[in-house]
Amino acid sequence: MPILTDIAVAAQTPKQHQKAAHLAKELGIPVTEPTTSNHSLLLVVTEERLELRQCGPKAPGPVWVDFTGGKTDYRRRRGGGRKQTLVRAIGVKGKNLPTVLDATAGLGQDSFVLACQGCRVEMMERNPVIAALLEDGLRRAADDPAIGKIVRARMVLSSGDSLTELAKIPANHRPQVVYLDPMFPHRSKSALVKKEMRILRTLVGDDEDSDQLLTVALRVAHKRVVVKRPAYAPPLNGPKPDLAFKSKNNRFDVYLL
């Protein structure tokens, strides 16, 4: 389950104070000043975007959702298209463009990859802070001339606990595919993970109910459930996967229905 941590909202400049106060009220967390705060994490409203910042002398740089540039945009343009392991695991082939429910949306990168390949993706994110970051990224991407049409037509976000929300889906609205990407098991001896994962782990901790989520997903999905796992990790507890698609660092376990 998501954990509450020492977090507050801050405005980068006085111009963003009203927006920061509104966001803090929505999330039920305090407002503070970015330069004097003693919180562990800050959700900072800047002129351009919403950022999550870890505080402290050795803290990594800020994290925000950006579908229009950087690695995400490069992956869209030169990431391999339908040859990508994720896309093949989801079952995209020919004219088959399955509807996908990403039940652990996080920062939305995998959902965006699938949307760019033609899938309509519903994203669920249960941590309200991450959902706020994702909502901000989607809003900015929707206005982008290169990808706006894709985002508006194929990506929709809902905030809520997938473990509960999946069970409410009526039979005639079941997604063809449910995609799960739970927080990877922590390896203390591994190299320092990228800043996004370091900050998100500080915010949400480990996903301790992944096995339960798989059980619910198997009841809801119409055609398959796909679970992203580290290459070193065993499958989630439950039935044995029918297929596994492997990349250098990850594995996608596929359960056919």
C-alpha atoms as one frame of an Amber mdcrd trajectory, in Angstrom:
protein
   0.000   0.000   0.000   1.122   3.614  -0.480   2.826   5.100   2.533   2.532
   8.621   3.834   5.847  10.343   4.156   7.135  13.756   5.170   6.025  15.764
   2.151   4.693  19.254   1.494   3.748  21.466  -1.452   5.769  24.560  -2.324
   5.533  27.325  -4.912   8.671  28.155  -6.880   7.713  31.850  -6.993   4.879
  33.921  -5.479   2.998  33.623  -8.789   2.359  29.933  -8.104   1.200  30.308
  -4.473  -2.509  30.020  -5.244  -2.039  26.922  -7.378   0.221  25.363  -4.731
  -2.330  26.027  -1.993  -5.092  24.441  -4.073  -2.982  21.350  -4.763  -2.015
  21.020  -1.096  -5.686  21.114  -0.113  -6.528  18.430  -2.680  -3.752  16.157
  -1.415  -4.256  16.915   2.267  -0.631  17.911   2.847   0.878  21.200   4.108
   2.201  24.166   2.166   5.749  25.305   2.810   8.502  27.480   1.363  10.971
  25.746  -0.986  14.038  27.365   0.603  13.196  26.929   4.280  11.363  23.615
   4.343  12.499  20.817   6.635  10.419  18.161   4.869  11.955  15.102   3.213
  10.091  15.605  -0.066   8.640  18.653  -1.779   6.037  18.805  -4.520   7.041
  22.065  -6.193   4.783  24.086  -8.474   6.980  25.871 -10.998   6.012  28.081
 -13.905   6.541  25.216 -16.375   5.519  22.052 -14.509   5.018  20.136 -11.272
   8.191  18.644  -9.778   8.911  16.177  -6.980  12.099  17.044  -5.135  13.976
  15.150  -2.466  15.564  17.415   0.107  19.036  17.138   1.614  22.660  17.783
   0.580  23.024  14.556  -1.457  19.547  14.534  -2.952  19.180  13.761  -6.678
  17.642  16.257  -9.054  13.889  16.766  -9.371  11.510  14.293 -10.988   8.629
  15.293 -13.250   6.569  13.668 -15.998   7.674  14.660 -19.485   6.354  12.914
 -22.574   7.659  15.564 -24.969  11.422  15.306 -24.536  14.360  13.385 -23.120
  14.465   9.603 -23.011  10.699   9.240 -23.379  10.585  11.185 -26.629  13.701
   9.411 -27.931  12.063   6.061 -27.202   8.972   7.162 -29.111  11.012   8.128
 -32.175  13.771   5.498 -32.121  12.853   2.930 -29.494  12.088   0.076 -31.845
   8.350   0.484 -32.351   6.490  -2.808 -32.221   9.725  -4.729 -31.757   9.973
  -3.463 -28.179   9.714  -6.239 -25.597   6.863  -4.549 -23.758   4.834  -4.090
 -26.927   5.267  -7.720 -27.957   4.333  -8.926 -24.468   1.119  -6.884 -24.536
   0.150  -8.638 -27.783   0.292  -5.788 -30.299   0.501  -7.411 -33.713  -0.862
  -6.444 -37.104  -4.257  -4.832 -36.604  -4.553  -6.209 -33.057  -4.354  -3.140
 -30.793  -5.622  -4.321 -27.411  -7.174  -2.044 -24.836  -4.852  -1.910 -21.841
  -5.441  -1.098 -18.207  -2.141  -0.066 -16.640  -2.963  -0.730 -13.004   0.346
   0.598 -11.653   0.863   3.613 -13.899   3.671   5.342 -11.988   5.189   8.075
 -14.145   3.425   6.747 -17.233   6.350   5.830 -19.487   5.117   2.345 -20.365
   1.567   3.577 -20.934   2.919   6.188 -23.323   4.888   3.577 -25.252   1.743
   1.508 -25.715  -0.342   4.524 -26.709   2.234   5.434 -29.353   1.823   1.949
 -30.818  -1.942   2.379 -31.132  -3.307   0.983 -27.878  -5.894   2.824 -25.837
  -4.572   2.860 -22.277  -6.409   3.533 -19.038  -3.948   4.346 -16.275  -4.588
   3.820 -12.581  -2.300   5.282  -9.934  -3.098   4.926  -6.267  -0.516   7.270
  -4.803  -2.079  10.742  -5.035   1.264  12.551  -5.310   2.400  10.435  -8.258
  -1.062  10.790  -9.802  -0.702  14.577  -9.552   2.659  14.434 -11.343   1.188
  12.216 -14.052  -1.870  14.428 -14.491   0.401  17.451 -14.922   2.502  15.633
 -17.530  -0.554  14.523 -19.481  -1.976  18.050 -19.468   1.209  19.503 -20.933
   1.586  16.665 -23.440  -1.990  17.121 -24.649  -1.028  20.574 -25.952   2.106
  19.378 -27.739   1.824  19.468 -31.561   3.793  16.237 -32.023   2.054  13.961
 -29.512  -1.021  15.842 -28.335  -3.413  13.882 -30.513  -2.063  10.555 -29.238
  -2.339  11.616 -25.606  -5.848  13.019 -25.930  -7.202  10.040 -27.868  -5.489
   7.100 -26.188  -4.464   7.959 -22.614  -6.802   8.476 -19.672  -5.890   8.642
 -15.983  -7.888   7.672 -12.922  -6.646   8.027  -9.372  -7.480   5.171  -7.033
  -6.332   1.883  -5.551  -6.285  -0.701  -8.348  -6.859  -3.502  -5.875 -10.264
  -2.004  -5.161 -11.071  -0.337  -8.474 -10.394  -3.375 -10.655 -13.055  -5.345
  -8.811 -15.643  -2.685  -9.700 -15.207  -2.963 -13.477 -18.404  -4.315 -15.081
 -18.152  -7.363 -17.315 -18.914  -5.398 -20.491 -16.027  -2.978 -19.820 -13.282
  -5.475 -19.059  -9.944  -4.487 -20.652  -8.325  -6.939 -22.998  -5.014  -6.625
 -21.138  -4.143  -5.670 -17.573  -0.557  -4.508 -17.154   1.233  -4.573 -13.791
   4.568  -2.982 -12.972   4.898  -3.230  -9.180   7.798  -1.603  -7.388  10.791
  -3.847  -7.983  12.181  -5.799  -5.033  15.029  -3.908  -3.398  18.563  -5.252
  -3.802  20.916  -3.698  -1.241  24.044  -4.760  -3.127  22.920  -3.492  -6.508
  24.241  -0.345  -8.127  22.503   2.868  -7.189  19.235   2.945  -9.077  18.219
   5.908 -11.185  16.926   8.968  -9.402  13.284   8.423 -10.369  13.174   5.068
  -8.603  15.070   6.357  -5.568  12.585   9.155  -5.012   9.513   7.047  -5.777
  10.653   4.372  -3.334  11.053   7.078  -0.685   7.488   8.153  -1.414   5.624
   4.835  -1.760   7.877   2.126  -0.329   7.579  -1.436  -1.649   4.436  -2.858
  -3.249   3.642  -5.537  -0.697   0.304  -6.548  -2.232   1.522  -7.389  -5.737
   0.450 -11.030  -5.433  -3.081  -9.946  -4.510  -3.159  -7.509  -7.417  -2.208
 -10.291  -9.817  -5.088 -12.415  -8.520  -7.584  -9.613  -9.119  -6.090  -8.765
 -12.534  -6.514 -12.364 -13.689 -10.229 -12.123 -12.918 -10.668  -8.847 -14.783
  -8.541  -9.076 -17.937 -10.244 -10.478 -21.012  -7.207 -11.869 -22.854  -4.012
 -11.563 -20.836  -2.209 -10.120 -17.828   1.351  -8.860 -18.264   3.645  -8.351
 -15.265   6.952  -6.505 -15.515   9.679  -8.019 -13.340  13.417  -7.505 -12.929
  15.455 -10.137 -14.748  16.696 -11.458 -11.394  13.267 -11.721  -9.710  10.972
 -14.766  -9.662   7.384 -14.481 -10.915   4.743 -13.221  -8.536   3.087 -15.835
  -6.365   0.215 -17.430  -8.220  -0.180 -19.419 -11.406   2.849 -20.024 -13.576
   3.221 -17.541 -16.466   2.409 -18.942 -19.882   5.051 -16.845 -21.644   8.015
 -14.667 -20.755   9.499 -11.911 -22.906  13.003 -10.980 -21.817  15.068  -7.839
 -22.297  18.489  -7.002 -20.894  17.321  -5.967 -17.419  13.639  -6.872 -17.286
  11.232  -9.695 -17.959   7.570  -9.519 -18.895   5.579 -12.490 -17.540   2.444
 -13.139 -19.597  -0.631 -14.948 -18.295  -2.998 -15.992 -21.086  -6.721 -16.179
 -20.377
